[in-house]
Amino acid sequence: MKKLFACLLALLLSACGGSGHESVIHAVIQDPAPAVDTVILKEADDEMINIYTLLAVNPDAPFTNADGSAVTGVDINTAGAQALIQWFLSEEGRAMAAQYGQADFGDSLFYLLDGAPAYTGEITPAAGETGTIRLSTTTSVNDSGLLGNLLPVFEEKYGYTVEIQSVGTGKAIAAAKYGNADLILVHAKSQEEAFVEECFSYVLPGFESERLSFLYNYFVLCGPSGDPAGVKDCASVLDAFAAIADGGHPFISRGDGSGTHTKELSLWPEALGITAGAESFVNYTGWYTSANAGMGVCLMMAEEMQGYILTDKATFLTFQANGGIMN
């Protein structure tokens, strides 16, 4: 495509009698305009670490439907969930997760936590009814391409099929509470702890905790390259959020109870009173947009609206590499 474009441009410049067209062609091909204007403006702040945790769903949990009524007869694939968790925490799974992104971005999109749990035993292949595993997870590990990279290896090696439900952490946890997931992979500690306290998870054999935190990356504060709020020069991400609010600059919130949304709510100045409730930001609707949507959709909204947004770095880099398009 670049060669074709160069040829057409050369013919056009020749026809117009232009001189020095070789240098023009080189500049256009080598230095194309960026596909998206949204850029990372604040990252690696201590307030922005983003930890991912695996939890197996307890087959004896107090399952309910969306109305809160008790549900019986829920069938949880404990064997399949155990196998997938064991593989994620195996030497192969951990290495693949930690290396993901290096080829395309020159750096990993996810990192192993120090002291993360590891599994070195045998993993039981699929057999009969254990063959299908329902994984309820956050959008970031899916939109970033991590699961698309990891799961085919697991499926081919052990014979399982993994069905992915990719939503915000709050909705991923809700699906498990309804009995619609065998395990979850999420990133909101307070919601995970509540999930455990309500007896929806259990300790797998060979592990010491229900919550198996093993990966992390960072949330990043992104916005238009012109940065009208000046957040890039702020001393901390807390100062940056205050600057956005003070100036009434457009901000796109996930608004969906996800881990990213939960983190965002913790970063606004307390005096603003912004919570998950719509009434808490009714006076800020001129600049604060609660999208109730996934990360990819929200990034596209931020690009279109020239707004600020909190996102996980892995999904943003994928968004940027895809030219601002998310499937």
N, C-alpha and C positions, 0 to 999 in steps of 0.2 A: 504493500500500500504506500509506503514512504517513497519507494522508487517511482511508482506511477505518479504520485503527487509531484515529485521533483521534475519528472519529464514534462508534465503539463505546465508547471510553473516556468520551466526553462523555455518552452515553446511560446508561452504568453509574453515573457520578457523579451525574447528575440523579436517577436512580431512587433512589439512596441519600441524596438530599438534601444532597449534598456542596456546599460553597461553594468559590469560588475555583478551580473546575475548569479554567478557561481557562489559568491559570498552570501547573497540573499537566500539562496536555496539552502545553503549550509546552516544559516541562522534559523530558518524556519524548521528544518528537520531536527537539528540538534537541540534547539531550545524552544520547544512548543510551549504555548501558554498553559498554565496549570488547568486541569479539568474542573477542579473545585476551588472555591475561594476560602472555604472553611479550613482553618489550621489549628494546630495545638498551640495554646497560649500559656497554659499553666499545667505542670506535671511534676511528678516525683515529690510532691509535698507529703509529709507524714500523715496528713489527714486523708490521703487519697489511695491508700493501699486497698486492694480488692482481692479478697481471699475466697477461693472456691472449695466447696465441701460436698462430699458424698454422704448420703444417708439411705440405708435400706428401710423399706416400709414394713412395719410390724404387721404380720398377718392377723393378729388378734387386736388390732387397733380399734378404737370406737368410731368406725366409719359413719359418715352422715351424707345426706344429699345437700344440695345447695340451700334448701330451706332449714337445714339443721336437724332434720328427722333421721333417726338411726337407720342404717342400711345393713342388711344381713346378706350372707351368701357371697361375700366378696372373696375372690380367688386371687391371692397374691403369689406371683412366681418367685418364691424365696430362693430357689436353687439358681435360677437365671440371674437374679439380682446379685446374689453372692458371687457368681462366676464373673460377672461384669465388673463388680467392685474389685475383686481380686486381680483382674487383669489390669484395670486402671492403675492399681498400686503395685503391679509387678515391675520388674526391671525393664521389660519391653515397653509397657504402657507408660511408665514414668519418663523413660528416655524419649519416646516419640512425642509426648506432650511438651517436654522441655525443649525439644529441638524444633518444634513447629514454628514456622515463620522465618527461620534463618536463611533458607534458600531465596525467598522472595524479598525479605526486608533487611537482611543482614543482621538480624537480632531475633531472639525468641519473642513470641507474643505472650507466652506464659512461662512462669518460672516455678521450680519446685520449692516448696517451703522448707526451711531448715527443720529437721526433725520430723518431716512428714511420714506418716505410716507407710510401711512397705510390706509387700507380700512375696514370699519366696516358695510357697508350697505348690501343690498340684492344683490345676483348674479343671473342673469336671465339664466335659463336653455336653452339648445339648442332647436331650433324649426325650422323645415323645412330647408331652405337654409343656416341657420346660423350654422348648425351642424359641418361643417369642418372649422378648423382654420389653417392658414398657418403661421408657426413661422419660421422666418429666424434668425439664431443665430450663435454664435461663437462656435468653436469646443470644447472649454474648458468646457462649461457647459454640453456638450453632452458626450465627451470622459471621463469626470470624473464620469459619471453616475448620475449626479444631475437630469437631466430631466427625465431619466428613472425611478427615484425614485418618482418624484413629479407628473408628468403628468397623470399616471394611476389613481391616486386618484382624480384629477380634472375631468378626463373623465368619470369615473364611477359615480361620484356624480352629475355631471351636464349634462351628455349625449353628450358631444362634442367629436370629434376626432381631435387630433392635429397632423398635418403633419409637421415634422421637416426637415428643410434644414440646415445642419450643415456645415459651411464653416468659413473662416476667416472673421473678422469684415468687412473689405472692400468689400468682395464679398457678405456678408449678407446684407449690406446696398445697394449695387448695385441691388440685387434681388428685394428689396423693391422699388427702383427707377424705375424698369421695371414693377412694378405692380404685382410682383409674391410673395408678402407676405402681411399679414394683420397686423403683428407687428414684431418688432425686439427686440432681447436681445443681447446686444453687450458691448464692453469694450474699447472704444477709444474716449475719450472726444472730441478731435478736429474734428473727423469725425462725431460724433453725433451732435455737434453744427452746422456743415455745413449742415447736413441733415435737421435740424430744420430751419436754415436760408433760405434754398432753398424751404421751404414750403411743405416738405414731411411728416411732423408730425403735430399734433394738440394737444391741451390741452383737455384731457378727463374730462367730468363732475365730479366735486368733487375734482379735483386735481389742483395744482397751476402752473405746468410746463409741457412742452412736455416731457422733459427728467426726467424719474422717476428712479433715482439711488437708489438702495436698498441693494445690496450685495457687499462684497469685499472679496478678499483674497490677497495673495502676489505673485508676480513673484519671481521665484528663479533662481539663476544661478547654473547650474549643470555641471558636467564634470566627467572625470575618477577619480577614488578614489586616484590614485597616484598624481593627481593635478600638472602636470609638469609646469604650469604657476604660481603656488603659489598663486592662487586667494583667497584661504581660509584665508590667512594671510594678505590680503590687507585691508586697513583701510575702504574702501568703495567700492560699486559696480562699481563706475566710475573708481577707481584705478584698479579694477579687470579686467574690459574691456580693459583698457590701457595695462595691463600686458599680456593679451592674444594677443593683436595686436603686441606688442613689440617683443614677442617671436615667432610670426607666428604660434601659436598653432591652430589646427583645430577648427573651429567654424561652427555650423550649424544654418543658419538663416531660419526662416519661409519663408521670401521672397515673401509673398502673400498679403501684405497690411492688414494683420490682426491686431488686437489690440496688440498682442504679438510682431509682427514685428515692429509696430509703436513705441512701448516702446523700443525695442532693438536699433532702429536707434538713439534714443535720448541718449543712454548710451555710444556710441563710442566717443573717443576724436574728437573734432571738426576738428582738423588738418587732420584727415584721410579723411574727406569728404564723408563718406559712407552715401548714401541715398537709396531710393527705385530703382533708376535707375541703370541698369546693368553696365553702363560706370563708375559709381562711385567706383566700387570695382574690376574693371578689372585687376588692378595691385596686387590684394590680392587673386587671385583665387587659389594660392598655399595653402592657409589656410582658406579662407572664402568661404563657400558653400551656395548659395542661392537656397533653395530647391523648393520654390513655392508649398508647401505641408502643410497638416494639422499637428497639434501638435503631434499626435500619431506617424505618419510616421517619423517626424523629430526626435523624441526621439529615435526611433529604429535606425535611421541613426547615431545619436550621439553615441549610444552604440556600433555600429559596427565599427565606425571610431575612437573611443576613443577621441571624440571631446567634446567641450563645447557647451552649449545651454541655452538659456533663455526660461523658460516655466512657466506656472501658476502652483502653488504648488499642486492644486487638481488633475490635470492631471498627474503630475509626480508621486504622491503617488499611483494613480491607476495603472500607468505603472509599478511601482516597485512591487506593490502587485500582478500584473498579470504575474510577471516573465519576464517582457520586451516584452510582447505581447499586441498589441492593435488591436481591431477589426476594 
